[in-house]
């Protein structure tokens, strides 16, 4: 027998025969995709047989086809236990939604009165559902929501400054995650960026530059601080300059804090304060400190909001029904003085004593399972670019393991996946960002991972 014996090739099954036994694969991936996968694995098997390999049976080929499809089909989003202590964790979906917001999304997932006024039977406005709540929460004259903060900035610049100058400090030419760079956003909007001042010092008079100024733009420096010999005009000072020039002052606050607050976030720019200080338009994210879904929020003068609302880009950047529902429910919590039911705020303001009691229970459960762990002083982070130099002090569980990297990988691939923090070779578990209902699941998973040699 030679390795090119045609008899061996004839033993490979036909696609129709394989399809007849592929009910489970078809149910998951569809008949057309399954047939394509079977053709691919049979072609691969034919090449192997010609090279002298064994002829695979039907079961082997079906398993190969299923693996082929799984490898090429992106997995769905999976719930993750965030034990990093980073509250607004961009890689883990930023702000976890309140229960009310999740329920509202389910309610709106079928037919709903998105743009239909039920009492009159006439067409309604999706924007009208959010504007009163946004204004009530900040004192803004008008407000508008689009699909993210970058979109809000693009819309404002394209509407108010296309083909004209926008004055911005060199110290605020930011770049944030995902290659978002202010100069690129400015160019995409059609506005001309005029840089003023220096990296570390910009003064009010610097903003008098530009021959055809349409606006002054200032941005909160998310994710970094410039310290030392520095100067940057306050919002109220810039408002005076903008009024002198007869142009609007646009302030991108970034983090989505609506009202000034104390504690760890004292000093973080708030929308309401920026408006009181004279900003004409204030922009921020909806899925950071606000604690809602991804959205770009615009607050300020009604005439400016209205012209942005009528721009052709506004339709391309509008929110869908699910995000409107989630944002509406989140804002309702603010309106009824129930901000502590928004997970972000519950985590940021978590009581140290409560965190310590929970940590002690988890450590006790771990020790019962034969796993060494101890409670140390640590700190979480607001995350999402909010208060980048601010820590959230509190107890953290330190796991005593030999191979931290292996344990982290084991936890990350567990069911459910658990993401922890590693610092100086130590595995740290911060319950600040873990729902109390998940504490037992977390401790069981930690014990199983370490007992299974995940950290030894």
C-alpha positions as CSV (number, residue, x, y, z in Angstrom):
1,X,0.0,0.0,0.0
2,X,1.4,3.4,-0.9
3,X,0.6,6.6,0.8
4,X,-1.2,7.8,-2.3
5,X,-3.5,4.8,-2.3
6,X,-6.9,6.1,-3.7
7,X,-8.7,3.4,-1.6
8,X,-7.7,5.2,1.6
9,X,-9.1,8.6,0.3
10,X,-12.4,6.9,-0.6
11,X,-12.8,6.0,3.1
12,X,-13.3,9.7,3.9
13,X,-17.0,10.4,4.4
14,X,-19.0,12.6,2.1
15,X,-20.4,16.0,3.4
16,X,-24.0,14.9,3.3
17,X,-23.3,11.9,5.5
18,X,-21.5,14.0,8.0
19,X,-24.3,16.6,8.0
20,X,-26.8,13.8,8.8
21,X,-24.9,13.2,12.1
22,X,-24.2,16.9,12.9
23,X,-27.5,17.9,14.5
24,X,-25.8,19.3,17.6
25,X,-23.3,21.4,15.6
26,X,-26.1,22.6,13.2
27,X,-28.3,23.6,16.2
28,X,-25.5,25.8,17.5
29,X,-23.9,27.2,14.3
30,X,-26.5,26.7,11.5
31,X,-26.5,24.3,8.6
32,X,-24.6,26.5,6.1
33,X,-21.7,27.3,8.5
34,X,-21.5,23.7,9.5
35,X,-21.3,22.5,5.9
36,X,-18.5,24.9,5.2
37,X,-16.6,23.8,8.3
38,X,-17.0,20.1,7.4
39,X,-15.6,20.8,3.9
40,X,-12.6,22.6,5.5
41,X,-11.8,19.7,7.9
42,X,-12.4,17.0,5.2
43,X,-10.0,18.9,2.9
44,X,-7.5,19.0,5.8
45,X,-7.9,15.3,6.4
46,X,-7.4,14.5,2.7
47,X,-4.1,16.4,2.8
48,X,-3.1,14.4,5.9
49,X,-4.1,11.1,4.4
50,X,-2.1,11.8,1.2
51,X,0.9,12.4,3.5
52,X,0.4,9.0,5.1
53,X,-1.8,10.0,8.0
54,X,-4.7,7.9,9.4
55,X,-8.2,8.2,8.0
56,X,-10.3,9.9,10.6
57,X,-13.7,8.6,11.5
58,X,-17.0,10.6,11.4
59,X,-16.9,11.4,15.1
60,X,-13.4,12.9,14.8
61,X,-14.4,15.0,11.8
62,X,-17.5,16.3,13.5
63,X,-15.5,17.3,16.5
64,X,-12.9,19.0,14.3
65,X,-15.7,20.9,12.5
66,X,-17.2,22.0,15.9
67,X,-13.8,23.2,17.1
68,X,-13.2,25.0,13.8
69,X,-16.5,26.9,14.2
70,X,-15.9,27.7,17.9
71,X,-12.4,29.1,17.1
72,X,-13.8,31.4,14.5
73,X,-16.9,32.6,16.2
74,X,-16.4,35.4,18.8
75,X,-17.7,34.5,22.2
76,X,-20.6,36.4,23.7
77,X,-20.0,38.9,26.5
78,X,-19.6,37.1,29.9
79,X,-20.3,38.4,33.4
80,X,-17.1,38.9,35.3
81,X,-16.4,39.3,39.0
82,X,-14.3,42.4,39.3
83,X,-12.1,42.0,42.3
84,X,-9.5,44.7,41.2
85,X,-10.9,47.6,43.3
86,X,-11.0,49.7,40.2
87,X,-14.6,51.0,40.2
88,X,-15.0,52.3,36.6
89,X,-13.0,49.6,34.9
90,X,-13.0,50.4,31.1
91,X,-11.9,46.9,30.1
92,X,-14.6,45.3,32.2
93,X,-17.5,47.5,30.9
94,X,-17.0,50.7,32.9
95,X,-20.0,51.4,35.3
96,X,-22.1,48.4,36.4
97,X,-25.7,49.4,35.9
98,X,-28.2,49.8,38.8
99,X,-30.8,47.0,39.1
100,X,-33.4,49.6,38.0
101,X,-31.5,50.4,34.9
102,X,-31.1,46.7,34.0
103,X,-34.8,46.1,34.5
104,X,-35.6,49.2,32.4
105,X,-33.6,47.8,29.5
106,X,-35.5,44.5,29.6
107,X,-38.8,46.4,29.6
108,X,-37.7,48.4,26.6
109,X,-36.3,45.5,24.7
110,X,-39.6,44.8,22.9
111,X,-41.9,47.3,21.3
112,X,-42.1,50.5,23.3
113,X,-43.2,54.1,22.9
114,X,-39.7,55.3,22.0
115,X,-40.9,58.0,19.5
116,X,-44.7,57.7,20.0
117,X,-46.8,59.9,22.2
118,X,-49.5,57.5,23.5
119,X,-52.0,60.1,24.7
120,X,-52.1,62.0,21.4
121,X,-51.2,59.1,19.0
122,X,-48.7,61.4,17.4
123,X,-45.0,61.0,16.8
124,X,-43.0,61.7,20.0
125,X,-39.4,62.7,20.8
126,X,-36.9,60.3,22.3
127,X,-34.8,63.2,23.5
128,X,-37.7,64.6,25.6
129,X,-37.5,61.6,27.9
130,X,-34.0,62.5,29.2
131,X,-33.7,66.3,28.9
132,X,-35.9,67.2,32.0
133,X,-34.0,64.7,34.2
134,X,-30.6,65.9,33.0
135,X,-31.5,69.5,33.6
136,X,-33.0,68.8,37.0
137,X,-29.8,67.0,38.1
138,X,-27.5,69.9,37.1
139,X,-29.5,73.1,36.8
140,X,-28.8,73.2,33.1
141,X,-31.0,75.3,30.8
142,X,-31.0,72.5,28.2
143,X,-29.4,69.1,27.7
144,X,-28.9,66.5,25.0
145,X,-27.5,62.9,24.9
146,X,-25.6,61.1,22.2
147,X,-23.9,57.7,22.1
148,X,-20.6,58.6,23.8
149,X,-18.5,61.5,25.1
150,X,-16.2,61.6,22.0
151,X,-19.3,61.8,19.9
152,X,-20.6,64.7,21.9
153,X,-17.4,66.6,21.4
154,X,-17.3,65.9,17.7
155,X,-21.0,67.0,17.3
156,X,-20.4,70.3,19.2
157,X,-17.2,71.1,17.3
158,X,-18.8,70.2,13.9
159,X,-21.9,72.3,14.7
160,X,-20.3,75.4,16.2
161,X,-16.8,75.5,14.7
162,X,-16.6,73.7,11.3
163,X,-14.0,75.5,9.2
164,X,-13.2,77.9,12.1
165,X,-10.7,78.3,14.9
166,X,-11.1,76.6,18.3
167,X,-8.7,77.8,21.0
168,X,-7.2,75.1,23.3
169,X,-4.3,75.0,25.7
170,X,-1.3,73.0,24.8
171,X,-1.4,71.4,28.2
172,X,-4.8,69.9,27.4
173,X,-4.0,68.2,24.1
174,X,-5.1,64.9,25.6
175,X,-4.9,61.3,24.5
176,X,-7.0,58.7,26.3
177,X,-7.6,55.0,25.7
178,X,-8.4,53.7,22.3
179,X,-6.1,56.2,20.5
180,X,-8.5,59.1,21.2
181,X,-6.4,62.2,20.5
182,X,-7.8,65.7,20.7
183,X,-6.0,66.9,17.5
184,X,-7.5,64.0,15.6
185,X,-11.0,64.6,16.9
186,X,-10.7,68.3,16.1
187,X,-9.6,67.5,12.5
188,X,-12.5,65.0,12.1
189,X,-15.0,67.7,13.1
190,X,-13.7,70.1,10.5
191,X,-12.6,72.7,13.2
192,X,-9.1,74.3,13.1
193,X,-7.2,73.8,16.4
194,X,-5.3,76.8,17.6
195,X,-2.9,75.8,20.4
196,X,-2.1,78.4,23.0
197,X,0.2,78.7,26.0
198,X,2.7,76.0,26.9
199,X,2.6,72.4,28.2
200,X,2.7,73.5,31.8
201,X,1.5,77.2,31.8
202,X,-1.4,78.8,30.0
203,X,-2.9,82.2,30.9
204,X,-6.2,83.8,30.2
205,X,-4.8,86.3,27.7
206,X,-3.4,83.4,25.6
207,X,-7.0,82.5,24.6
208,X,-7.2,85.8,22.7
209,X,-5.3,84.2,19.9
210,X,-6.9,83.0,16.6
211,X,-8.1,85.2,13.8
212,X,-11.5,83.4,13.3
213,X,-12.3,82.0,16.7
214,X,-15.6,80.1,17.0
215,X,-15.1,78.7,20.5
216,X,-12.8,78.2,23.5
217,X,-12.4,74.6,24.5
218,X,-11.0,73.4,27.9
219,X,-10.8,69.8,29.0
220,X,-10.3,68.0,32.3
221,X,-7.0,66.2,32.0
222,X,-8.2,62.6,32.6
223,X,-5.6,60.0,33.5
224,X,-2.8,62.5,34.2
225,X,-1.7,65.5,36.2
226,X,0.8,68.2,35.4
227,X,2.4,69.4,38.7
228,X,5.1,71.9,39.7
229,X,5.5,75.2,37.9
230,X,2.0,75.2,36.3
231,X,-0.8,77.6,35.5
232,X,-4.2,77.1,33.9
233,X,-7.1,79.6,34.0
234,X,-10.2,78.6,36.0
235,X,-13.5,78.0,34.2
236,X,-14.8,81.3,35.5
237,X,-11.7,83.1,34.2
238,X,-12.1,81.5,30.8
239,X,-15.8,82.4,30.8
240,X,-14.8,86.1,31.0
241,X,-12.4,85.7,28.1
242,X,-15.0,83.9,26.0
243,X,-17.6,86.6,26.7
244,X,-15.0,89.2,25.7
245,X,-14.4,87.4,22.4
246,X,-18.1,86.7,21.9
247,X,-17.6,82.9,21.6
248,X,-19.0,80.0,23.7
249,X,-16.8,78.3,26.3
250,X,-17.0,74.5,25.9
251,X,-15.8,72.4,28.9
252,X,-15.3,68.7,28.6
253,X,-15.3,67.5,32.2
254,X,-15.0,63.8,31.3
255,X,-16.0,61.8,34.3
256,X,-19.7,62.5,34.5
257,X,-19.9,63.9,38.1
258,X,-23.1,65.9,38.1
259,X,-22.8,67.8,41.4
260,X,-19.8,68.7,43.5
261,X,-19.0,66.1,46.2
262,X,-16.7,65.6,49.1
263,X,-14.6,62.6,50.2
264,X,-12.3,61.0,47.8
265,X,-13.8,62.9,44.8
266,X,-13.5,66.3,46.3
267,X,-12.2,68.6,43.6
268,X,-13.3,66.5,40.7
269,X,-15.0,68.8,38.2
270,X,-18.8,68.7,38.3
271,X,-21.2,69.6,35.5
272,X,-23.4,71.8,37.8
273,X,-20.4,73.8,39.1
274,X,-19.0,74.3,35.6
275,X,-22.3,75.7,34.5
276,X,-22.4,78.0,37.5
277,X,-18.9,79.1,36.7
278,X,-19.9,80.3,33.3
279,X,-19.3,77.5,30.9
280,X,-21.7,77.7,28.0
281,X,-21.6,74.0,27.1
282,X,-20.4,71.2,29.4
283,X,-19.8,67.7,28.2
284,X,-19.3,64.4,30.0
285,X,-19.6,60.6,29.9
286,X,-22.7,58.7,31.1
287,X,-20.9,55.4,32.0
288,X,-18.3,56.8,34.5
289,X,-19.2,58.5,37.7
290,X,-22.8,59.0,36.7
291,X,-23.1,55.2,36.8
292,X,-25.3,54.8,33.7
293,X,-24.9,53.3,30.2
294,X,-22.4,54.5,27.6
295,X,-23.5,58.0,26.5
296,X,-22.2,61.4,25.8
297,X,-24.0,64.1,27.7
298,X,-24.2,67.8,26.7
299,X,-25.5,70.5,29.1
300,X,-25.8,74.3,28.7
301,X,-27.3,77.1,26.8
302,X,-30.6,76.2,25.0
303,X,-29.6,78.0,21.8
304,X,-26.4,76.0,21.5
305,X,-28.0,72.7,22.5
306,X,-30.8,73.2,19.9
307,X,-28.4,73.9,17.0
308,X,-26.4,70.8,17.9
309,X,-29.6,68.8,18.1
310,X,-30.6,69.8,14.6
311,X,-27.2,69.0,13.0
312,X,-27.2,66.0,10.6
313,X,-24.6,64.2,12.8
314,X,-27.0,64.2,15.7
315,X,-29.1,61.5,14.1
316,X,-26.1,59.3,13.4
317,X,-25.0,59.7,17.0
318,X,-28.3,59.2,18.7
319,X,-29.0,56.8,21.6
320,X,-31.0,53.6,21.0
321,X,-34.0,52.6,23.1
322,X,-32.0,50.4,25.5
323,X,-29.6,53.1,26.5
324,X,-32.3,55.6,26.8
325,X,-34.2,53.3,29.1
326,X,-31.1,52.6,31.3
327,X,-30.1,56.3,31.4
328,X,-33.6,57.3,32.3
329,X,-33.8,54.8,35.2
330,X,-30.4,55.9,36.5
331,X,-31.3,59.6,36.4
332,X,-34.5,58.8,38.2
333,X,-32.4,57.5,41.1
334,X,-30.7,60.8,41.3
335,X,-34.0,62.7,41.1
336,X,-35.4,60.7,44.0
337,X,-32.2,61.1,46.2
338,X,-31.3,57.5,45.8
339,X,-27.8,57.9,44.4
340,X,-26.5,55.2,46.8
341,X,-28.4,52.6,44.7
342,X,-26.2,53.4,41.8
343,X,-23.4,50.7,42.1
344,X,-20.6,53.2,41.2
345,X,-21.5,55.4,44.1
346,X,-22.0,52.5,46.5
347,X,-18.5,51.3,45.7
348,X,-16.8,54.7,45.8
349,X,-18.3,55.5,49.2
350,X,-18.1,51.9,50.6
351,X,-17.8,51.8,54.4
352,X,-14.4,50.6,55.5
353,X,-15.9,48.6,58.4
354,X,-18.3,46.8,56.0
355,X,-15.5,46.0,53.6
356,X,-13.4,44.6,56.5
357,X,-16.2,42.4,57.8
358,X,-16.8,41.0,54.3
359,X,-13.0,40.5,53.8
360,X,-12.8,38.6,57.1
361,X,-15.6,36.2,56.1
362,X,-13.8,35.5,52.8
363,X,-10.5,34.9,54.5
364,X,-12.1,32.6,57.1
365,X,-13.7,30.6,54.3
366,X,-10.4,30.3,52.5
367,X,-8.6,29.2,55.7
368,X,-11.3,26.5,56.3
369,X,-10.5,25.3,52.8
370,X,-6.8,25.2,53.6
371,X,-5.9,28.4,51.7
372,X,-3.7,31.0,53.3
373,X,-4.8,34.6,53.0
374,X,-4.5,37.8,55.1
375,X,-6.0,41.2,55.2
376,X,-3.8,44.2,54.5
377,X,-4.3,47.9,54.0
378,X,-4.8,48.7,50.4
379,X,-6.6,51.1,48.1
380,X,-9.0,50.9,45.1
381,X,-9.3,53.5,42.4
382,X,-12.3,55.5,41.0
383,X,-11.1,54.5,37.4
384,X,-12.3,55.7,34.1
385,X,-10.0,58.7,34.2
386,X,-11.8,60.2,37.2
387,X,-9.6,61.6,39.9
388,X,-6.4,59.9,38.6
389,X,-4.3,60.7,41.6
390,X,-7.0,59.7,44.2
391,X,-7.0,56.4,46.0
392,X,-9.9,54.7,47.8
393,X,-8.3,53.3,51.0
394,X,-9.7,50.1,52.4
395,X,-8.9,46.5,53.4
396,X,-7.6,44.2,50.7
397,X,-7.1,40.4,50.8
398,X,-3.6,39.2,50.0
399,X,-3.3,35.6,48.9
400,X,-0.2,33.7,49.9
401,X,0.8,31.8,46.7
402,X,4.0,30.8,45.0
403,X,3.1,31.5,41.4
404,X,0.9,34.6,41.2
405,X,0.7,34.6,37.4
406,X,-0.6,31.1,37.2
407,X,-3.3,31.8,39.8
408,X,-4.4,34.9,38.0
409,X,-4.7,33.0,34.7
410,X,-6.7,30.2,36.4
411,X,-9.1,32.7,38.0
412,X,-9.5,34.6,34.7
413,X,-10.5,31.5,32.9
414,X,-12.8,30.2,35.7
415,X,-16.6,30.2,35.5
416,X,-17.5,32.9,36.3
417,X,-14.2,34.7,35.3
418,X,-12.6,36.5,38.2
419,X,-10.2,39.4,37.7
420,X,-7.9,40.3,40.5
421,X,-5.0,42.7,40.9
422,X,-1.3,41.8,41.1
423,X,1.2,44.1,42.7
424,X,4.9,43.3,43.3
425,X,4.1,39.6,42.7
426,X,1.3,39.6,45.3
427,X,-2.3,38.6,44.4
428,X,-4.7,41.2,45.8
429,X,-8.5,40.8,46.0
430,X,-10.5,43.9,46.7
431,X,-14.1,43.4,47.7
432,X,-15.0,47.1,47.0
433,X,-15.9,46.2,43.4
434,X,-17.5,42.8,44.2
435,X,-21.2,42.6,44.8
436,X,-21.8,41.2,48.3
437,X,-24.0,38.5,46.8
438,X,-20.9,37.2,45.0
439,X,-18.6,36.9,48.1
440,X,-19.3,33.2,48.5
441,X,-18.9,32.5,44.8
442,X,-15.6,34.4,44.9
443,X,-14.2,32.6,48.0
444,X,-15.2,29.1,46.6
445,X,-13.5,29.9,43.3
446,X,-10.4,31.2,45.0
447,X,-10.1,28.1,47.1
448,X,-10.7,25.8,44.1
449,X,-8.2,27.6,42.0
450,X,-5.4,27.4,44.6
451,X,-6.3,23.9,45.7
452,X,-6.0,22.8,42.0
453,X,-2.4,24.1,42.0
454,X,-3.4,27.3,40.3
455,X,-1.0,29.2,42.6
456,X,1.5,26.6,43.6
